[in-house]
Amino acid sequence: MGMAARPVGRGRLAVRTMLSLEPWTIRGCGYPNLLATGEICERDSIHDRQHPHDLFMEVAAEYDRPLAGTVRWQIYGGPAGEPALGPAAFPHRLSAFPNPIAPIAHHWLDSTHITFGLVTAGVYDRRWKIETSVFNGREPDSTRTNFDLDRFDSIAGRVSLNPTDRLALQVSAGHLHDAEAGIGSQPRNSADRATASASYHRPLRGSGVWATTLAWGVNAKTSAIPAGLLSQTTHAVLLETSAMPNTRHTWFGRIEIVGKPAHDLHAHEYITRVFIVGKLQAGYIRHLRSWKGLVPGAGASVQTIIVPSLLAQRYRGTFAPGVGVFLAVQPTRQGM
C-alpha cells in the first residue's frame, strides 16, 4: 500500500494505491476453501475455492474540504477502488486481520472491495458519514493483472455511524448491474444487495486490542438456468472476532451461516434450491521477536463446515472438519 497527500486550496488531495501478489502466489482458480463461491474461472463458476485477488486492488484519488462548521465533503474515485457498499472488506477488518481464510459470506458482504471504475461523493463529520457511489459493478475476470474497466451503470449508498470511539455501524444497499458473468454463452446476471454491520474495538492492556464484527447481507438476483430464469433471494450472517492481548499471542474465530444457491455449489440436480450451510473456525498465531519492523509468526486453525443431508455425500458427512497451518509476517503492532 502507498499513499501521498498534500493541501490543495482549502482542502486536501490524496492519492492511494494498493497492490496484491496473489496473481502469482495463488495459482489456478484459487486456494481450497470449502463452501466458498463466487466469480468465474476456466469458463465455469468457482466453488469450494477462494479466488485470488487482482494485482490492482486500489488506484484512486480523494479530495475533501470543509463544507459548514465541522462538516466536510469528499469525492473519491479512480480506475480501481471500493464503492460505498458493505462493511470494511475482510482483508482490512481488524476482526479478520489474523485469519488467512476468506469468509464464505464474502459475496454477500464485501466482494465489491475491488471495483474497476468508480466515483463516490459524500459528506461526513466525526461521528457520521453519508456517501453514494456510481461504479462498474461487474466482477473482475480471471485475468488478475489488468484493469477490467466498463460502464458506470451500478449505484450504491451507505450511511455510517460511530456512536462511540469503539463502535462503528453501517447500513448500505446497491444495484450491481451485470455483476456476475454467465456460464458459457449465458448472459450476465445483475444483483441487488443490502448489508448491515456493527464493529466493536476494545483496547487491551499495553498495545493489545480485541475486535469483533457482526454483519448481515442479502442478495437478490435472477440467474439464467437451462429451464429459464431463476429468481432467488439469499442471506448471510457472519460473526468474527480476534484478540491480540500482547505482542506474542493472537486468537481468532469466525461463525458463518449462509444461504447458498445449489448451482453456486455445483449441485445442479437441485438447481432451484437454496441450501443453508454453516462454517465454524478458530485459530491461534504465535508471534516471534520483531525484526526491522516486521513480526514473523506461525499459526494454526481448525474448522468445520455444516451442510444439509442432501449435500453430505459431497463433503463426506454433514460435519466436515479441517485443519490448517501457516506462516505469517506483519508490521510491528502499534498502540490503539
N, C-alpha and C positions, 0 to 999 in steps of 0.2 A: 504494500500500500504506500502511496505517496500523496502529499497534499502541499499546496502552496497558497498563500493568501496575502492580500495587501489592501489598504484602504483605497477606495475609488469614490471621489465625491464625499457625500455624507454616509456612504455605505461601505461594504466590504465585498471584494470579489475573491472567490476561492476556486481553485481547480483541483480535481481529485482523480486518482486512478487506483485501480485495484486489479491485480493480475493473479491468475491461478496456474499452477504447474500440473493440474490434474489431466490435461490432454495428453501428457507424457507419462505421468506416474500412475494413472488408472487407465489401463488399456481396454480395448474392445467396447462392450456395451455397459461397463461399469463393474463395481465390486459387488460380491454377494450380499444381499440384504433381503431376507425373506419378508414377503408381503409388500415390499416397496414396488410402486408402479409409477409410470409417467414417462412421456416422450417416446421417440421413435429411434430405432437403431436397426440397420440392415433390413429396412423396409417392413419392420414389424414393431409392435409396441413392446416396450421394456417391462418385464415383470420379474419379481424376486431379485432384482438388482437395482443399485442406485447409480444413475447415470453420472459421468464425470461432469464437472462444471467447465464452463468456457474459459479460454485464456483471458479474455477481456471481461471481467466482472463489472468494472465501472470505469468509464471515461467520460467525465462530466464536469460542469462548472456550476457555480452557485453565486448568486448576488443577493444580499439583503441590506436593508436600510431602515431607519426609523419611519414609522407611519404617524403615530399620535401617542404622546406620552411614552409609556413603556412598551407599547405595541409596535411590532416590526412587520414588514412584508418581505417576502422572499420568492425568488424564482430560481429554479434548478432544472437542468436538462443536459442532454448530450447524446452521443451515439450509443452509450451503454450505461445503464443505471437502474434504479429501483423506484417504481411509481408508488403512489400513496395508497397501498393496498396491503393489508395484513400486518402482523406484528413484525418486529425485527427478525430478519431471517436467521435460521438456526446456526449458520457459521459465526454470527455476530452476537447471539444472545448469550449473556453471561451464564444463564442457567443451563445452556447446552454446550458451552465452550469446551469443557474437558472431554465430551463424548465424541469419539471419532465416527460414529454411525449416524446417518441421516434419519430423521423421523419418517415413519411410513405415512404420516399425515402431511408431509411436505407439500403435496399438490392440492391440499385443501386450505393451506395457511399462507405460505410464503414463497411459492415457486416463481413468482414474478420478480424475485430479487435480482435476476439478471434479465433485463429487458433491453432490446436493441432499438433504441429511439424513443425519447420521451421528453415531455415538458411538464413541470409541476410548479404550481403557484400556490402560495399560502400566506396566512397571517398567523402570528404567534405572540405569546407572552411567556413569562417564566413558567406558568402552570398549565397552559393550554396551547393547542395548535390546531388550525383548520386548514386543510390543503386538498387540492384536486389535481388530477393528472390526466393528460391525453397522451396516448402512447401506442406503440406497436405491441399488441397483446399476443402475438404468435410465439410459441415456444421455440427455443433455438433448435437448429437442425443438428445432425450427428457429426458435422464438421465443426470441431470445437475451437478452431483457431481464427475464425473470421467474424465479421460483423453481419448479422442477419437482419439488415435494415428492411423496413417495409412501411406501409401507410400508417399514419396515426389515426386509427379508427376504433380504438378502445378507450374507455374512460373509467376513472375510479375516484373515490373521495374518502377521506379519513379524518376523524376527529380524535385527538389525543388529549389526555388529561392527566396531570401529575398532582393529585390532591395532597401528597406529602413528598418529601425528598426521597422516600424509599419505595413508593408505589407509583407505577405507570400503567394507565389504562388506555385502550384504544378500541374503536369500532370503525369498520371500513366496509366498503362494498364497491363492486365494479363489474363492468361488462367486458369480457375478453373476446374480441371478435376474431374468428378463425384461429382460436388458440391452439388447438391440437391438430396435428397432421393426421389425415386419414390413412388407413392401411391400404397399401397398393394404390389402386386408382380411386378409392373412395374419397369423397370431399372432406375438407377440414371441418372441425366441429367448434362451435362457439360455446361459451360458458358464462354464466352469471355466478359471482362469488361474493359471499359476505363472511366477515370474520369479527371476532371479539376476543380480547385477551387482557390479562392482568399479570404484571411482572412485579415481584417484590424483591428488593435487595436489602440485606441487613449486614452491616459491618460486624465483624467479629474481632476479637482481641488482636492487637497488633495490626498486621496488614491483611487479616483474613476477611472473607466475605461468604455469605450464604445467599444464593439467588434461586428464585422459584418462579416458574411461569405456568399459568393455566390458560389454555387457548381453545377456541372452538371455531370451526369453519364449515361452510356449506357450499357445495357446488350444484348448480342446476344446469344440465346440458342435454342436448339432443345429439345422439350418435347414429351414424349410418351402420346398419347391420344387414346381413343378406335378406332378411324378411322385410326391410324397410327402414323406418326411423324409430329410434327408441329414446324416449324422454325419461330421464332419471334425476332425482334429487338425492344427494348423499351427504352425510355429515361426518365430521371427525372431531374428536376431543383429545387433547394432549395435556398431560401434567408432567413437568420435568423439574428437577432440582439439582443443584450442585453445591457442595460445601467445601470450602478451602480454608480450614481453620488456621493453617500456618503455611510456611513455605515448603514443607516436606510432604504433606498429605492432601489429596483431593478425593472426595467421594462424589458420585453422581448416580442419578437414576431417572427413569422415564416410564410412564404408563400411557398407552395409547389405545383408543377404541375408534375404529374407522369402518364406515360402510363402503366396501369395495365392489364395484360392478363386476359381474362374473367375467365379462370379456377383458377387463383390465388384468385379471389373473389367468387369462387364457383357459378358463373353464367354460369353453364355448358350448358345451352340452347344456349349460344352464344360462343361456345368453341373456335372458330377461331378468335374472335375479340380481339382488344386491346382497352380498354376504357381510355380516357383521363379524369383523375379525379384531383381534387384540394383540398387543405386544407389551411385555414387561422386560425391563433391562436394568441392571445395576452394575456399577463398576468402581474401580479404585485406581489411582495413579500414585506411585511413589516417586517424588522428585529428588533429584540428586543435587549436588552442590553447583551453584551457578558458575558460568564460565563466560567471560566477556559479554555480559548482558543477556546471556541465554541460559535457560534451565532445562537440562535433559531429564528424562524420566522414563519409567517403564510402567505399563498399566495392563489391566485385565478386566474383562466384563463377562457377565453371564446373562443369558436372556432366555425367554421362552415366548413362542408365538402361540396364539389360541385361535383355532379355526373351527367352524361348524362341522358336523359329522359328514356332510356331503363332500368336504374338501380334505377330510382326514387322510385318505389314502394317498393324496398328492404330497402330503407333508409328513408321512409316516406317523400319523397319530393326531388326535385333537390338540395335544400339547406337544410342541416340538422344541426341545431345548437346544441351546447352542452356547459356545464359549469362544472368546477371542482374546488374544494377547497383542500388544502393540507397544511401540516406542513413541515418545513424544518429545518435542522440543518447543519451548515457548519463551517469550521475553520474560525478564525478571519482573516479578509481581510488584505493582505499585500500591500504595495505601489508598483506601477509599476516603 
